[in-house]
Amino acid sequence: MSTTHSYQPKDISGKLAFAFLKNPLTIVLGISLLAIGYISLMVMPREENPQMVVSGSTVIVALPGASAAEIEKVIVKPLERKLKEVKGVEHIQSMAMDNVGVVNAAFYIGEEKEDSNLKIYDKIMQNADILPKGAMEPIIKPLDIDVDIPIVSVAFYSNDAKIENTELYDRVKDIQHHINGLENVAVTELKGGNRHQFNIEVDLHKLSGYNISMGQIHQAVQALSYSVPAVKNRTRENEIVMVGVKNAIESAKDVGDIMVAQYMGSPIYLKQIAKISDSYDIQNFKSASISIQKKDGSFTPLQEQVTLTISKLQGTNAVVIADAVKTELESYRKVLAENGINYVITRNDGERANEAVNELVFHLVLSIIIIAILLIFVLGWRESLIVTFTVPAILAITLFVAYLSGQTINRITLFAFLLSLGLLVDAAIIVIENIHRHFHSIESQTETTEELMVKATDEIGPPTNIATLAIIMTMVPMAFVGQMMGQFMKPIPANVPVALIASLFVAYIFTPYLALRMLKKPDHKEGEKH
């Protein structure tokens, strides 16, 4: 009779099985893997779609008094030529208008955002001398897809018809300030609504009668439209004295009392040639309305709304940020309701991302259960249970590696797991099937159970390794796909190979370990007596 472990494994599969078969730390390793996988699933940022690296910049140059044709000739075309020299720029689009030129430079998808922005800035600053005399300093606005696309949109509307146009905007402005201070919130914007301002409607007949130009009115108003700073001084007793000068314009009456010119020795005040009102920005023609569906299916009449949009920082959890915004809004609900203001969340990418992730996790669990049921009919319930354990262990390793590499959980990441699920159990099934075969062979009666485990695992090692490597190699070309599709499908070549490699180690370590404790070796001698 052979002694225990007389079989010497030759492949890495048999060596791993031999090392962990009787090791007390194997069960600790298994529990630890499941724990870090669950923690990774909980703490990894969740998004509906994977992160996209999209970079570009908008260059704005103003030349007051120039026509659109002049802007195109002296600003737009020279900038286009220079920006085309920047490596990585794919498209350049421009627009020439009176007084201002706008040039958009879009980089190839996948180009690093920070490097792209720096290239544009350097190129513009190095060639600032090509701009004509009188041109203002270029404004460079980089494109940030993570910030420019909001994850939460909230529509505020008023049930009170008597509420002033600017009151709704002002109240939402206060809420915006507090939400902008939440952790990982990048940018908040207000769209729609009306801001408070003094409106000056000039009577052109009186203007010509007093021989006054619009430029004089503009200069007179602008000269008094800023606050005068406080003045500090010290007395002989070394006491600090502060003298604050009140803002010259605090009401519509103050605006009307501005002197714009003199006519035949008499001052001409703004109220004599214009109508001044304390109102809202009448020049703003952008507005939005909302209609709410009631419980009976009918809709309320259209109401003016102010929309607050919230964007998150790159790589942060959309679910956590959206929940934090909802909690912050709830704290204002009662105060807003008392003032006749309500709100409705019209967009919540965090909720959609959470639902998408939870749905795919459910299908992942469902797939594992289906595999387990199929294996019960083919191999037996003990063998099925062993193989079923390996799946969450493999996914746990893959999730942990994805977390360490800075990935997020999204639809494509989980699709990669579903795609590889059928491949993950291959190694474990091959190992357990070979163990099952050895257990039921007559030759096994002269070998110990431990020796059978190591031998069965070692035998299938080389072909299983080669087969898994071949499948991994089929995923490699996908990592080199460029443009939008390459960025979108990036989680598949990043996660499937990791999952397949993890499946080998889990199959070689845990399958023999569990089989040793769960499977019973048949008694062939007893069978021969019958």
C-alpha positions in Angstrom: 0.0 0.0 0.0 1.3 3.4 -0.9 2.2 5.9 1.8 0.4 9.3 2.1 1.5 11.8 -0.4 3.9 9.4 -2.1 2.8 11.0 -5.4 5.1 13.9 -6.3 3.2 16.6 -8.3 4.9 18.0 -11.4 2.6 20.9 -12.4 1.7 24.1 -10.5 -1.8 22.8 -10.1 -0.7 19.7 -8.2 1.8 21.7 -6.1 -0.9 24.1 -5.0 -3.3 21.3 -4.2 -0.6 19.6 -2.1 0.3 22.8 -0.3 -3.2 23.7 0.7 -4.8 20.3 1.1 -4.2 19.9 4.8 -3.2 23.5 5.6 -5.4 25.0 8.4 -5.0 28.5 6.8 -6.9 27.4 3.7 -10.3 27.9 5.3 -9.1 31.3 6.6 -8.0 32.2 3.1 -11.4 31.3 1.7 -13.4 33.3 4.2 -11.0 36.3 3.7 -11.5 36.2 -0.1 -15.3 36.2 0.3 -15.1 39.1 2.8 -12.9 41.3 0.7 -15.1 40.6 -2.3 -18.2 41.7 -0.4 -16.4 44.8 0.9 -15.2 45.7 -2.6 -18.8 45.3 -3.9 -20.1 47.7 -1.2 -17.4 50.4 -1.3 -16.6 50.5 -5.1 -18.1 53.5 -6.8 -21.2 52.7 -8.7 -22.1 54.3 -12.0 -24.5 53.5 -14.8 -21.8 53.5 -17.5 -18.0 53.2 -17.3 -15.7 56.2 -17.1 -14.9 57.8 -20.5 -11.7 59.7 -21.2 -12.8 62.6 -23.4 -10.7 65.7 -23.7 -10.9 69.0 -25.6 -10.7 72.7 -25.1 -12.6 75.8 -26.2 -10.6 79.0 -27.0 -12.5 82.3 -26.9 -10.9 85.5 -28.1 -12.7 88.8 -28.1 -11.9 91.8 -30.4 -14.4 94.6 -29.6 -15.7 96.4 -32.7 -14.6 93.8 -35.2 -17.0 92.3 -37.7 -17.5 88.5 -38.1 -15.4 88.6 -41.4 -12.6 90.4 -39.6 -12.7 88.0 -36.7 -12.5 85.0 -39.0 -9.5 86.5 -40.8 -7.3 87.8 -37.9 -8.3 85.4 -35.1 -10.1 82.2 -36.0 -8.0 81.1 -39.0 -4.6 81.8 -37.3 -5.7 79.9 -34.2 -7.0 77.0 -36.3 -3.5 76.6 -37.9 -1.7 76.7 -34.6 -4.1 74.3 -32.8 -3.7 71.8 -35.7 -0.1 71.6 -34.7 -1.0 70.1 -31.3 -0.4 66.3 -31.2 -3.5 64.3 -30.5 -6.1 66.9 -31.9 -8.6 65.1 -34.0 -11.2 67.8 -35.0 -11.2 71.6 -34.9 -14.4 73.5 -35.2 -14.7 77.3 -35.1 -17.2 80.1 -35.1 -16.7 83.7 -36.0 -19.2 86.3 -34.8 -19.1 90.1 -34.4 -16.6 91.0 -31.6 -15.6 87.4 -30.7 -14.2 84.2 -32.2 -14.6 80.7 -30.7 -12.4 77.7 -31.7 -13.1 74.2 -30.3 -10.3 71.6 -30.4 -11.4 68.0 -29.8 -8.7 65.3 -29.0 -8.8 61.7 -29.9 -10.9 59.7 -27.4 -8.5 58.2 -24.8 -6.0 61.0 -24.8 -5.1 62.0 -21.2 -7.2 65.0 -20.2 -4.6 66.9 -18.1 -1.9 66.5 -20.8 -4.4 67.6 -23.6 -5.4 70.7 -21.6 -1.8 71.7 -21.0 -0.9 71.3 -24.7 -3.7 73.7 -25.7 -2.7 76.2 -23.1 1.0 76.1 -24.0 0.3 76.5 -27.7 -2.0 79.5 -27.2 0.3 81.2 -24.8 3.4 80.6 -27.0 1.6 82.2 -30.0 -0.2 85.0 -28.3 1.7 87.4 -30.6 -0.3 86.3 -33.6 -3.4 88.0 -32.2 -4.2 91.5 -33.5 -3.7 94.6 -31.5 -6.8 95.3 -29.4 -7.7 91.6 -28.9 -8.4 90.7 -25.3 -6.6 87.9 -23.5 -7.7 84.4 -24.7 -10.1 82.5 -22.5 -9.3 78.7 -22.5 -12.1 76.5 -21.2 -11.2 72.8 -21.1 -13.9 70.2 -21.6 -14.6 68.0 -18.6 -17.1 65.2 -19.4 -17.3 64.2 -15.7 -18.3 67.7 -14.6 -20.3 68.8 -17.6 -22.7 65.9 -17.4 -24.9 66.1 -14.2 -25.9 63.1 -12.3 -28.8 64.8 -10.5 -31.3 67.4 -11.7 -33.9 69.0 -9.4 -36.8 71.1 -10.7 -38.1 73.7 -8.2 -41.5 75.3 -8.9 -44.0 77.4 -7.0 -47.7 76.7 -6.2 -48.2 80.3 -5.3 -49.0 82.5 -8.3 -48.3 85.7 -6.2 -44.6 84.8 -5.6 -42.2 87.1 -7.4 -40.2 85.9 -10.3 -36.9 86.5 -8.5 -37.9 84.9 -5.2 -37.9 81.4 -6.5 -34.4 81.9 -8.0 -33.0 83.5 -4.8 -34.3 80.6 -2.6 -32.9 77.9 -4.9 -29.6 79.9 -5.0 -29.2 79.5 -1.2 -29.9 75.7 -1.5 -27.3 75.5 -4.3 -24.7 77.0 -2.1 -25.2 74.3 0.6 -25.3 71.4 -1.9 -22.2 72.6 -3.6 -20.4 72.1 -0.2 -21.3 68.4 -0.1 -18.4 65.9 -0.4 -17.4 64.9 -3.9 -19.9 67.3 -5.5 -18.0 69.0 -8.4 -20.2 71.6 -10.0 -23.8 72.9 -9.4 -25.6 75.1 -11.9 -29.0 76.9 -12.0 -31.0 77.0 -15.2 -34.1 78.9 -15.8 -35.6 81.5 -13.4 -34.9 85.2 -13.2 -32.3 87.1 -11.3 -32.9 90.3 -9.4 -31.7 93.5 -11.2 -32.6 97.1 -11.8 -34.0 97.7 -15.3 -33.3 101.0 -17.1 -35.7 101.6 -20.0 -34.4 104.6 -21.9 -36.8 106.9 -23.8 -35.0 107.5 -27.1 -37.0 110.7 -27.8 -35.8 112.3 -24.6 -32.3 110.9 -25.2 -32.1 112.8 -28.5 -33.8 115.8 -27.0 -31.0 116.2 -24.4 -28.3 115.2 -27.0 -27.1 112.4 -24.8 -25.6 109.1 -26.0 -26.2 105.6 -24.6 -22.5 105.5 -23.9 -22.8 108.3 -21.4 -25.6 106.5 -19.6 -23.5 103.3 -19.5 -20.5 105.1 -18.0 -22.5 107.0 -15.4 -24.2 103.8 -14.2 -21.1 101.7 -14.2 -19.2 104.4 -12.2 -21.5 103.9 -9.2 -22.4 100.2 -9.5 -19.7 98.9 -7.2 -19.4 99.1 -3.5 -16.9 101.5 -2.0 -14.5 99.6 0.4 -14.3 100.3 4.1 -11.4 102.7 5.2 -9.3 101.8 8.2 -7.4 104.4 10.3 -5.9 104.8 13.7 -6.5 107.5 16.4 -3.9 109.0 18.8 -5.0 106.5 21.4 -4.1 103.8 18.9 -7.7 102.7 18.4 -8.8 101.4 15.0 -11.5 103.4 13.3 -13.4 101.9 10.4 -15.4 104.1 8.1 -17.8 102.2 5.8 -19.3 104.0 2.8 -22.7 102.7 1.9 -23.3 101.3 -1.6 -24.3 104.2 -3.9 -27.0 102.1 -5.5 -29.4 100.3 -3.2 -32.8 101.0 -4.7 -34.5 102.1 -8.0 -34.6 105.6 -6.6 -30.8 105.6 -6.3 -30.5 104.6 -9.9 -32.8 107.3 -11.0 -30.8 110.0 -9.1 -27.6 109.2 -11.1 -26.5 112.3 -13.0 -25.6 111.4 -16.6 -24.9 114.8 -18.1 -25.4 118.6 -17.9 -27.7 120.5 -20.2 -27.4 124.3 -20.3 -25.8 124.3 -16.8 -28.5 122.1 -15.3 -27.9 118.5 -14.3 -29.7 115.7 -16.2 -30.7 112.8 -14.0 -31.3 109.3 -15.3 -34.9 109.4 -14.1 -35.6 112.3 -16.5 -34.8 110.2 -19.6 -35.5 106.7 -18.5 -38.0 104.5 -16.6 -36.2 102.6 -13.7 -37.7 99.6 -12.1 -36.6 97.2 -9.4 -37.4 93.9 -11.2 -35.8 90.9 -12.8 -33.5 90.3 -15.8 -35.9 91.0 -18.6 -33.2 90.3 -21.1 -33.2 86.7 -20.1 -35.4 84.8 -22.6 -34.4 81.3 -21.4 -37.1 79.8 -19.2 -38.5 76.3 -18.5 -41.8 75.1 -17.3 -42.9 71.9 -15.6 -46.2 69.9 -15.3 -46.6 67.4 -12.5 -48.7 64.2 -13.0 -51.4 63.8 -10.3 -52.5 60.5 -8.7 -55.5 60.4 -10.9 -53.3 60.6 -14.1 -54.1 64.2 -14.9 -51.4 66.9 -15.2 -51.1 70.2 -13.4 -50.9 73.4 -15.5 -47.5 74.4 -16.7 -45.5 76.3 -14.0 -42.2 78.2 -14.2 -39.3 76.2 -12.8 -35.7 76.7 -11.8 -33.6 73.6 -12.4 -30.6 72.8 -10.2 -28.1 70.4 -11.7 -25.4 68.6 -9.7 -22.2 67.0 -11.2 -19.8 64.7 -9.3 -16.0 64.3 -9.3 -14.4 61.7 -11.5 -14.3 58.2 -10.0 -16.7 58.9 -7.1 -19.8 57.0 -6.2 -22.8 58.4 -8.0 -25.2 56.5 -5.6 -23.7 58.0 -2.4 -23.6 61.5 -3.8 -27.2 61.3 -5.1 -28.4 60.1 -1.7 -26.5 62.9 0.0 -28.2 65.4 -2.3 -31.6 63.9 -1.6 -31.0 64.1 2.2 -29.9 67.7 1.9 -33.0 68.6 -0.1 -35.3 66.9 2.5 -34.0 69.2 5.2 -35.4 72.2 3.1 -38.7 70.6 2.1 -40.7 71.9 5.1 -39.3 75.5 4.8 -39.9 75.5 1.0 -43.5 74.2 1.4 -44.3 77.0 3.8 -43.3 79.5 1.1 -45.3 77.7 -1.6 -42.3 76.1 -3.2 -42.0 72.4 -4.1 -39.4 70.4 -6.0 -39.2 67.1 -8.0 -36.1 65.2 -8.9 -36.1 64.8 -12.6 -32.8 63.0 -13.0 -31.1 60.6 -10.7 -28.2 58.7 -12.2 -27.2 57.4 -8.8 -30.6 55.6 -8.5 -30.4 54.3 -12.0 -26.8 53.1 -11.5 -27.8 51.3 -8.3 -30.8 49.6 -9.9 -28.6 48.5 -12.9 -25.9 47.1 -10.6 -28.4 45.3 -8.3 -30.2 43.8 -11.3 -27.0 42.4 -12.8 -25.9 41.1 -9.4 -29.3 39.3 -9.1 -28.8 37.8 -12.6 -25.3 36.8 -11.5 -26.6 34.9 -8.5 -29.3 33.4 -10.6 -26.7 32.1 -13.1 -24.7 30.5 -10.2 -27.8 28.8 -9.0 -28.6 27.4 -12.5 -25.1 26.1 -12.8 -25.4 24.4 -9.4 -28.6 22.7 -10.3 -27.2 21.4 -13.6 -24.1 20.0 -11.8 -26.4 18.1 -9.4 -27.8 16.0 -12.2 -24.4 15.4 -13.8 -22.0 14.9 -10.9 -24.0 14.9 -7.7 -25.0 17.4 -5.0 -21.7 17.3 -3.1 -19.7 18.0 -6.3 -22.2 20.7 -7.3 -21.8 22.4 -3.9 -18.0 22.5 -4.3 -18.1 24.0 -7.7 -20.7 26.6 -6.7 -18.4 27.8 -3.9 -15.6 28.6 -6.3 -17.7 31.1 -8.3 -18.2 33.7 -5.5 -14.5 33.2 -4.5 -13.4 34.0 -8.1 -15.7 37.0 -8.4 -14.4 38.2 -5.0 -10.8 38.2 -6.2 -11.8 39.9 -9.5 -13.8 42.6 -7.6 -10.9 43.3 -5.3 -8.4 43.7 -8.1 -10.9 46.0 -9.9 -11.2 48.1 -6.8 -7.4 48.3 -6.4 -7.0 49.4 -10.0 -9.5 52.3 -9.6 -12.4 50.8 -11.6 -16.1 51.5 -10.9 -19.0 49.0 -10.8 -21.1 49.7 -13.8 -23.2 47.8 -16.4 -20.1 46.9 -18.5 -18.1 45.7 -15.5 -20.9 43.3 -14.4 -21.5 42.3 -18.0 -17.8 41.2 -18.1 -18.5 39.0 -15.0 -21.6 37.5 -16.7 -19.6 36.9 -19.9 -16.9 35.1 -18.0 -19.2 33.2 -15.7 -19.5 30.1 -17.9 -15.7 30.1 -18.2 -15.0 30.5 -14.5 -16.4 27.1 -13.5 -14.6 25.3 -16.2 -11.4 24.7 -14.2 -13.3 23.7 -11.0 -15.6 21.3 -13.0 -12.5 19.7 -14.7 -10.8 19.2 -11.3 -13.9 17.8 -9.5 -14.7 15.6 -12.5 -11.2 14.1 -12.5 -11.3 13.6 -8.7 -14.7 11.9 -9.2 -13.3 9.6 -11.8 -10.3 8.6 -9.6 -12.6 8.0 -6.7 -14.7 5.5 -8.7 -11.8 3.7 -10.4 -10.7 0.3 -9.1 -7.0 1.4 -9.1 -7.8 4.0 -6.5 -8.3 1.4 -3.8 -4.6 1.2 -3.3 -4.2 5.0 -2.9 -5.0 7.3 0.0 -7.7 10.0 -0.4 -5.1 12.8 0.0 -2.9 11.2 -2.7 -5.9 10.9 -5.1 -6.7 14.6 -4.7 -3.2 15.8 -5.5 -2.8 13.3 -8.4 -6.2 14.1 -10.0 -5.5 17.9 -9.8 -1.9 17.5 -11.1 -3.1 15.5 -14.1 -5.4 18.1 -15.5 -3.1 21.0 -14.8 -1.2 21.5 -18.1 -4.2 21.2 -20.4 -6.4 23.4 -18.2 -3.6 26.0 -18.0 -3.2 26.1 -21.8 -7.0 26.2 -22.4 -7.4 29.1 -20.0 -4.4 31.0 -21.5 -5.9 30.5 -25.0 -9.2 32.1 -23.8 -7.3 35.0 -22.2 -5.4 35.6 -25.4 -8.7 36.0 -27.3 -9.5 38.9 -24.9 -6.2 40.7 -25.5 -7.1 42.3 -28.9 -10.1 44.0 -27.3 -7.8 46.0 -25.1 -6.3 47.7 -28.2 -9.6 48.9 -29.6 -9.6 52.7 -29.8 -12.0 55.5 -29.9 -15.4 55.5 -28.1 -16.0 51.7 -28.4 -12.6 50.9 -26.9 -13.2 53.2 -23.9 -16.7 51.8 -23.4 -15.7 48.1 -23.6 -12.5 48.6 -21.6 -13.8 46.7 -18.4 -14.1 43.5 -20.4 -10.4 43.0 -21.3 -9.5 44.4 -17.9 -11.6 42.0 -15.8 -12.2 38.8 -17.8 -8.5 37.7 -17.8 -8.2 38.5 -14.1 -11.3 36.3 -13.4 -9.9 33.4 -15.5 -6.5 33.5 -13.8 -8.3 33.6 -10.4 -10.5 30.6 -11.5 -7.3 28.5 -11.9 -5.9 29.3 -8.5 -9.3 28.8 -6.8 -9.9 25.5 -8.6 -6.4 24.2 -7.7 -6.5 25.3 -4.0 -10.1 25.0 -2.8 -11.6 22.2 -5.0 -9.3 19.5 -3.6 -9.6 20.9 -0.1 -13.4 20.8 -0.1 -13.5 17.5 -2.0 -11.3 15.9 0.7 -13.9 16.8 3.4 -17.1 16.4 1.5 -16.7 13.4 -0.9 -16.7 9.8 0.3 -14.5 7.3 -1.4 -16.5 4.2 -2.4 -15.5 0.8 -1.1 -14.7 -1.3 -4.2 -14.0 -4.5 -2.3 -17.4 -4.4 -0.7 -18.9 -3.9 -4.2 -17.1 -6.9 -5.5 -18.6 -9.1 -2.7 -22.1 -8.3 -4.0 
